[in-house]
């Protein structure tokens, strides 16, 4: 709902702008560079902040959550030739976007009742909205956004994951199973190979993007976890190194597709050191390998 509220500019110079979004989050936006924004302050710091936030923003029956032309969307979705998803903004992800990673790290220990209420309340609202939507539309998957790892692994321990995240993911899986939604997909940056095991245990069966720069190896993941589907896993930096590097990465994509349970793609947006010609060549080659390669019939 924050995008419907006005943005307040707090400070602006030639190189950056500081602004408060509608949900109370303060972000700093750099006017140059590939990575141009980050949050610097958040609306939830304690249970006293959370209670009014929850009362104001966590209502699934708010009529503004459905557009006036919902029937038009329903007609389009029923005749679609593309995958359709329900979206969950994350168990960890919802909290970190309202508290910040460092504040949330302390809250797991100092304010566990706050974190439990935030994760449960948001997931409850999401499921209630899905129940309204699924009357009209059958999705192909549920996607959850987390971004809960860095290049050395998960930002939280397995014990913290199991206490705060697993119960909510099991609720999501239960909803998916009850409504014939085969895939629960999670998006997380960073090194997520070990996080994969915790996600599988909680009911997730597909994860992306398995960033190469963070050390993820999709072939290793596919062998280690025979019940997971992987998306991404290609080195986007090959596009800055020329056609030979691109061809080598595309050939690696072919071998990974042959292993099964894999959809190739670069990890996140392309950086400014890549020419349009290189980007186009990469995408043309990737399209070709996707259309002409089939998974092997043998097990990985």
C-alpha positions in Angstrom: 0.0 0.0 0.0 3.0 2.3 0.5 3.2 3.1 -3.2 -0.2 4.7 -3.0 1.0 7.3 -0.5 3.1 10.3 -1.2 6.9 10.2 -1.0 8.5 12.9 1.2 11.8 14.3 0.1 13.9 14.9 3.2 17.2 16.1 1.5 18.5 16.3 -2.0 21.9 17.2 -3.6 23.4 16.8 -7.0 24.5 13.2 -6.3 21.8 11.8 -3.9 18.3 12.1 -2.6 17.0 11.1 0.9 13.3 10.4 1.0 10.6 8.8 3.2 8.3 6.3 1.4 4.7 5.9 2.3 5.3 3.0 4.7 7.7 5.1 6.8 10.9 3.7 5.4 13.7 6.2 4.7 15.8 5.5 1.6 18.9 7.0 0.1 19.1 7.1 -3.7 22.3 7.7 -5.5 21.9 9.4 -8.8 24.7 7.5 -10.5 26.1 3.9 -10.4 24.7 0.4 -10.8 23.5 0.0 -7.2 21.6 3.2 -6.6 19.5 2.9 -3.5 19.5 1.6 0.1 17.3 2.0 3.2 18.7 3.9 6.1 15.8 4.0 8.6 12.7 1.8 9.2 9.2 2.3 10.7 9.3 -0.7 13.2 11.7 -0.6 16.1 9.5 -2.1 18.9 6.2 -3.7 19.6 4.8 -0.2 20.3 5.5 0.7 16.6 4.2 -2.5 15.3 0.7 -2.5 16.9 -0.5 0.7 15.1 1.3 -0.3 11.9 -0.5 -3.7 12.0 -3.9 -2.1 12.7 -3.5 0.3 9.9 -1.8 -1.8 7.2 -2.4 -5.5 7.7 -6.1 -5.8 6.8 -6.9 -8.3 4.1 -10.4 -7.0 3.8 -9.2 -3.5 2.7 -11.2 -3.1 -0.6 -8.3 -1.1 -2.1 -6.2 -4.2 -2.3 -8.2 -5.3 -5.4 -8.4 -3.0 -8.4 -11.7 -1.8 -9.7 -11.1 -3.7 -12.9 -10.4 -7.0 -11.2 -12.8 -8.8 -13.5 -10.6 -7.8 -16.5 -7.6 -9.3 -14.9 -9.5 -12.5 -14.2 -10.5 -12.8 -17.8 -6.9 -12.3 -19.0 -5.5 -14.7 -16.4 -7.9 -17.4 -17.4 -6.8 -17.3 -21.0 -3.1 -16.9 -20.3 -0.2 -18.7 -22.0 2.3 -17.8 -19.3 2.9 -18.8 -15.6 1.0 -16.9 -13.0 2.1 -16.6 -9.4 0.8 -15.5 -6.0 3.3 -13.4 -4.1 4.5 -13.5 -0.5 6.9 -10.7 0.4 8.9 -13.1 2.7 8.9 -14.2 6.3 12.3 -12.8 7.0 11.9 -10.4 4.1 8.8 -8.8 5.4 10.4 -8.1 8.8 13.8 -6.9 7.4 12.0 -4.4 5.1 10.3 -2.9 8.2 13.1 -3.2 10.7 16.4 -3.4 8.8 18.7 -6.4 8.9 20.7 -5.3 12.0 17.7 -4.3 14.0 16.0 -7.6 13.1 19.1 -9.6 14.1 18.8 -8.1 17.6 15.0 -8.5 17.7 15.2 -12.3 17.2 16.8 -12.4 20.7 15.5 -9.2 22.4 12.0 -9.0 21.0 11.0 -12.5 19.8 7.3 -11.9 20.5 7.5 -8.9 18.1 9.1 -11.0 15.3 6.7 -13.9 15.8 3.7 -11.5 15.6 5.1 -9.8 12.4 5.8 -13.1 10.6 2.5 -14.7 11.6 0.3 -11.6 10.9 1.8 -11.0 7.5 1.5 -14.6 6.4 -2.1 -14.7 7.7 -2.9 -11.6 5.6 -1.3 -13.1 2.5 -3.2 -16.4 2.8 -6.5 -14.5 3.3 -5.8 -12.5 0.1 -4.9 -15.7 -1.8 -8.2 -17.3 -0.6 -10.1 -14.3 -2.2 -8.1 -14.5 -5.4 -8.2 -18.3 -5.9 -12.0 -18.1 -6.2 -11.4 -16.5 -9.6 -7.8 -17.5 -10.6 -5.7 -20.6 -10.4 -2.0 -19.7 -10.1 0.9 -22.0 -11.1 3.2 -21.1 -8.2 3.6 -19.1 -5.0 6.8 -16.9 -4.9 8.3 -15.7 -1.7 11.0 -13.0 -1.5 13.6 -13.3 1.2 17.0 -11.9 0.3 18.3 -13.4 3.6 21.9 -14.4 2.8 25.2 -12.9 2.0 28.3 -14.4 0.2 29.1 -16.5 3.3 25.6 -17.9 3.9 22.4 -17.3 5.6 22.0 -14.2 7.8 20.3 -16.3 10.5 21.1 -19.6 12.1 19.3 -22.9 11.4 17.7 -22.7 14.9 16.4 -19.2 14.2 15.1 -20.3 10.8 13.2 -23.2 12.3 11.7 -21.2 15.1 10.6 -18.1 13.2 10.4 -19.1 9.5 9.5 -22.8 9.2 6.0 -22.5 10.8 5.0 -19.8 8.3 6.4 -21.7 5.3 4.5 -24.8 6.4 1.4 -22.7 6.3 2.2 -21.6 2.8 2.9 -25.1 1.7 -0.4 -26.3 3.3 -2.3 -23.7 1.3 -0.4 -24.6 -1.9 -1.2 -28.3 -1.4 -4.8 -27.6 -0.6 -5.3 -25.7 -3.8 -3.2 -27.8 -6.3 -0.4 -25.2 -6.5 2.7 -27.4 -7.3 5.5 -24.9 -6.7 6.6 -22.8 -3.7 9.5 -20.7 -5.0 11.8 -18.6 -2.9 14.1 -15.7 -4.0 17.2 -15.1 -2.0 20.5 -13.4 -2.8 23.8 -14.6 -1.5 25.2 -18.1 -0.9 22.1 -20.2 -0.4 23.2 -23.8 -0.9 23.0 -24.5 2.9 19.8 -22.5 3.2 18.3 -24.8 0.5 18.1 -27.6 3.0 16.2 -25.5 5.5 13.8 -24.3 2.8 13.2 -27.9 1.6 12.5 -29.0 5.1 9.9 -26.2 5.5 8.1 -27.1 2.2 9.8 -25.0 -0.4 10.6 -26.9 -3.6 12.2 -24.3 -5.9 14.8 -21.5 -5.2 16.6 -18.8 -7.2 18.9 -17.1 -8.3 21.9 -19.1 -7.0 24.3 -16.2 -7.7 27.6 -17.4 -9.2 29.5 -14.4 -7.6 28.5 -15.7 -4.2 29.9 -19.2 -4.8 26.7 -21.1 -5.6 27.2 -24.1 -7.8 23.8 -25.3 -9.3 25.2 -28.6 -10.4 26.3 -29.3 -6.8 22.8 -28.3 -5.5 21.0 -30.5 -8.0 23.1 -33.5 -7.0 22.8 -32.7 -3.3 19.1 -32.1 -3.2 17.1 -34.2 -5.6 13.8 -32.6 -4.7 14.7 -29.0 -5.4 14.2 -27.0 -8.6 16.8 -24.3 -9.4 16.4 -21.0 -11.4 19.2 -18.7 -12.4 22.7 -20.0 -11.7 24.5 -18.3 -14.7 27.4 -15.9 -14.4 26.1 -12.5 -15.7 29.7 -11.2 -15.8 30.4 -13.3 -18.8 28.6 -10.7 -20.9 31.4 -8.1 -20.1 34.1 -10.6 -21.2 33.1 -11.1 -24.8 31.5 -13.8 -27.0 33.9 -16.6 -26.1 33.0 -16.2 -22.4 29.3 -16.0 -23.3 29.5 -19.2 -25.4 31.2 -21.1 -22.6 28.5 -20.0 -20.1 25.8 -21.0 -22.5 27.3 -24.4 -22.9 27.4 -24.7 -19.1 23.7 -23.8 -19.1 23.0 -26.6 -21.6 24.7 -29.2 -19.4 22.7 -28.0 -16.4 19.4 -28.2 -18.2 20.2 -31.7 -19.1 20.5 -32.5 -15.4 16.8 -31.6 -15.0 15.0 -29.4 -12.5 16.8 -26.3 -13.8 15.8 -23.0 -15.6 18.8 -21.0 -16.6 19.2 -17.2 -16.2 21.6 -14.6 -15.1 21.6 -13.5 -11.5 19.9 -10.1 -11.3 20.2 -7.1 -13.5 23.0 -6.6 -16.0 25.7 -4.1 -15.0 26.7 -1.0 -16.9 30.0 -2.5 -18.2 27.9 -4.7 -20.6 27.2 -3.4 -24.1 23.7 -3.9 -25.6 25.2 -6.0 -28.3 26.7 -8.4 -25.8 23.5 -8.5 -23.8 21.5 -9.3 -26.9 23.9 -12.0 -28.0 23.7 -13.6 -24.6 19.9 -13.6 -24.6 19.7 -14.9 -28.1 22.1 -17.8 -27.3 20.2 -18.5 -24.0 16.9 -18.6 -25.8 18.3 -21.1 -28.3 19.7 -23.4 -25.7 16.5 -23.4 -23.7 14.4 -24.2 -26.8 16.7 -27.0 -28.0 17.8 -28.8 -24.8 15.8 -31.4 -22.9 16.6 -32.9 -19.5 18.1 -36.3 -19.5 15.7 -39.2 -18.6 18.2 -40.6 -16.1 18.4 -39.4 -12.5 21.0 -36.9 -11.4 
